[in-house]
Amino acid sequence: MMRRLFSIWVFSYFTLLFLVFFVIILAVFIITFPFDKYRKAPNFTLSLMARCMMKASPAWKMEFEGTEKYDPSEPTIFVSNHQSFLDMAFIYHLPWKMKWVSKKSLTYIPVMGWLVWLTGHLTINRSSKTALKKLDNLVEPLKDLIPVMIFPEGTRTMDGELKPFKNGPFLLAKEYGFKLQPMVIDGGFEAMPSGSKHLKPNVRFKLRVLDALDPSDFEDMRELKDHIRLLMQQQLTELKPT
């Protein structure tokens, strides 16, 4: 009963946040659009909403490791495992802002989809043959040192385990020589499993940033992808509570 009441509170609170911040972000977008090429101001405003989201439960605690490993002077593609809807709100607490890659179906959701567009994030249809080509839209912001965030699994895990990786971020890094920086997160699946209506109010969220990798150190894209997945699997196992 307590988890059901907590879930009702969280979904109601999130709905209110999305509506209020949509109005605020729309206003910021209109004011800054003529000179904010990468929509940094709306994206920063969205990060404020993300911080509010993680305050839904006073017992949701967050831990961050390795944030000093990110070098903002290097074009960097971040890759992370994907556990739940809360991942975005959690990762937004990092001290740098990123351009995200999301599935195109999000754009069909009222308010949420509009926020994705207003804040300048890239949406792709992962089943489309043009999905990889669309990732080329990230090249310019990366060269301008706007870091990019991609979930290589493509969608949220259904069982808490790491899913197979898509090729996109690894092909992009290999072709243009962008650094790839893995991170692993834990807690989202416990707090809000995909498809579940019952949230857990007492969870410790953990995020660990790993060392950046140079794609030129790997023979091909597959070796790079397999190495990062193995590395993330090891780190995720270590991060999970025993």
N, C-alpha and C positions, 0 to 999 in steps of 0.2 A: 504493500500500500504506500509506504514512504517513497519508494522509487517511482511509483506511478505519479504521485503528487509532485515529486521533484521534476519528472519529465514534463508534466503539464506546465509547470512554472518556467522551465528552460525554454520550451518551444514558444510559449507566450512572450517571454522576454526577448528571445531572438527575433520574433516577428515584429515587435515594437522597435527594436534596434534597426532592423532592415528598413522599416518605413521611415524612421526619423533620419537615419543617415543617408537614405536615398535622396531626400530633399536637400540635405546639407551638401552631399557630394555633387549633386546636379548644379547647385549654386556655385560651388567651387569650380566645377568644369566650365560653366558659362563664363565666369570671370577670367579664368586662366588659359582657356583654350587658344587664344591668339598667339601666346608666347610660350606655352608649356608643351613642347614637342612630344615628350614621352609621358605626359599626364602625371607628372610626379606629384603635383599638389593633390589631385583627387586620390591618387594611390596612398599618399601619406594620410589623408583623411580616412580612407578605408582601414588603415592600420589602427586608427583610434577606435574604430568600431570593433576590430578584432580584439583589442585589449579589453573593451567592455564585455565582449562575449565570454572571455575566459574568467570574468568575475561573476558568472552565473552561480557558481558555487564557491563559498569561502574555503571549502576543503579541497578544491582543485589546486594543487601545488605544481610549480614548474621548476625544472632544473636545466641548466644549459652548460655544455662543455665544449671547449675547443673553438669558441668564437674568434679567438685571436689568430686562428690559422687562415682566415680569409684575408687575401691581399686585394684591396679595392683598386689597385693600380693595374691589375690583370683582368682581361675579359674572362668571365667565369660563368660556367653553367653548373648550377647546383642540381643534384639529383637526390631524391629522398624516397624512402618507402612511404606507402599511403595507407593509413589505418582507418580514418574516419572523416566525417564532415568537419570535425574540430581541428584537423591538421592545419588548415589555412590560418585559423585564428591563433593557433599555437606558434607556428613558424613566423607569423608576422611580428612576434615579440623580439626577433633578432634585431640587432642594432643597425641593419641596413635594409633597404627596401628593394624588392626584386620585381621583374616582369614575369608573370606567371603564364604557364601554358595549361589551358583547361579544355575539357571535352566540349564540343560544340552544343551538345544537348542542354548545357547550362543556360545558354542564351534563350532557350524557350521557356524558362521559368520566370514569371513576372517578378520584377524588382531585383532578384538575384542576377538574372541575365543582364538587366540594364546596368547594374553596378559593374559587372565584368567589362562591359563595353565602355562605360564612362571612365573607368580607371586604366584603360589602355592595355588590358591583358589580351593575350592571343588565344583564340579558340580554334580547335581543329577537330575534324571528323576522323577519328583514328582508323575507321574502316575504309576511308577513301584513299584512292591511289595518289591523290594530290596532297595528302597529309604531310609527307616528308618535304615536299616542295614548299609548303606554307611555312615550315619552320625557318626557311630562308629569311622571313620577315624579322627574325630575331638577330640577324647578322649586324644590321646597322646599330641597334641599341647596344649590343655586346661590344662592338668596336668603340662605342662612346662610353664604355665602362658601366653600363647598366646591367647588373647581374640578372641572370635568368633562372627561374625555378621550374623544374620539370619532374613529374612523377613517372619514372620509366616503366612502372607496372601498368600504367594506363588507366587504372581504376582502383577503387578501394578493395582491400583484402576482405574476403568473406569469413575467414577463419583465423585471422591474426598472423598467418604465415606469409613470407615473402613470395610474391607471384613472379612468373617469368617476366623478363624485361623486353620492352619494345626497342627498336633500333634507333629511333629518332635522335635523341640527345647525343648518342655516341657517333653516329654518322656526321652530325653537325660539328661536333668537337674535332673529329678526325679530319674533316674537309678543310676547316678554317683554322685549326690549331688552337682553339679555345681551351683553356684549362677546364677540367671537370673536377668538381668538388663534391664528394658524397657526404651525406649526412644521414643519420638514422634517428628515428623518433619512436617513442613508445608511450603508451597510456591512452591514446585515442581510441583504440579498439576496445579497451576495457571500459572506458567512459561512455562510448557511443558506438556500438557495433553497427555495421552497415545493415540496414533493414529493420533494426530493433527500435521499438517505441519506448523502451525503458532505459533511462540513463542512470549512470552511477554517480552519486554526489561526492564520493571520497576517492580521488585518484591522484597519483603522482605522475605528471607528464615529464618525460625526459627527452632531451635533444642533444645529440653529440655530432659536432662538425669534425670531419676527418680531413686528413691532408689532401691538398689539391694534387691532381695527377696531370702530367703532360701527355697528351695522346701520342706524341711522336716517340714516346718510350715503348710503344706497343706496335707489334707487327701489323695488325689490322684491326678493324672495328670489332670483330667478334672477340678477339683476345682482350681488348679493352673492356667490352661489356661484361664478359665472363669474369674478369678480374674484379671489377667493381661490384658485381653482384655477390661474389664470394666474400669479398671484404665486408660488404654491408651485412651479409648474413651472419658472419662471425661477430661483428660489432653489435648487431641487434640481439643476438643470443646473450652476449655479455651484458647488454643494457637491461634486459628483461629481469624482473625480480625473481629471485630463486624461491 
